[in-house]
Amino acid sequence: MEDALGASYARSWASQFVMGALGGRTAQEALDAGVPPKEVWAAVWAALGLPERDR
């Protein structure tokens, strides 16, 4: 996320942007709840519309 958003904004985004793909949680909430990082990244990747190479 830091590569896509920059270090400061990535932290802010991860704690504020709620995603349906993560059960209505933010990336940080999902990680804190034990959701596997690969699953969280897949949701982040889709939400940000990142290129396939970043998948």
N, C-alpha and C positions, 0 to 999 in steps of 0.2 A: 504494500500500500504506500509505503514511503516513496518508492520509485514513481508511482502514479500521481500521488497527491502532495508530496513533500513531507518532511518529517513532522512538522508542527501540525499541519492540517490533517495528516493521516491519523494522529492520535485523537484529535477532536472529532473527526468523522467517525472513527471506530466507536466512540463512546456516545454519539448522538444520532446517527442514522439508523433508523429501525427498518429491518428487512423482514418481509413476510416469509421468505425462504428460511429464515432462522427462527421461525415461530413467534414473530413479532418482537424480536430482540435485536439489540445492536450487536455488532461483531464482538465487542468487549464483553457484553453480557453473555453471549453464547460461549465464548472461550471460558469465562469464569464458571459457567454451568457445566463445563466438561465436554462441550461439543468438539469433536476432533478438528484440529486446525485446517486440515484439507477440506473439510465440509464448509467451514467458515470462509476459507479463501474462495471456494467455488461460488458461494453466495455473493461475496464482495466483488469478485471478477465479473459476475453477471450484472450486478447492480451498477457497476462503474462502466460497463460496456468496454472492457479492456480487450486488446487484440489477442488473438488465439495464442500467440507466442508467450503471453504472460500467464496462460492457463496453467 
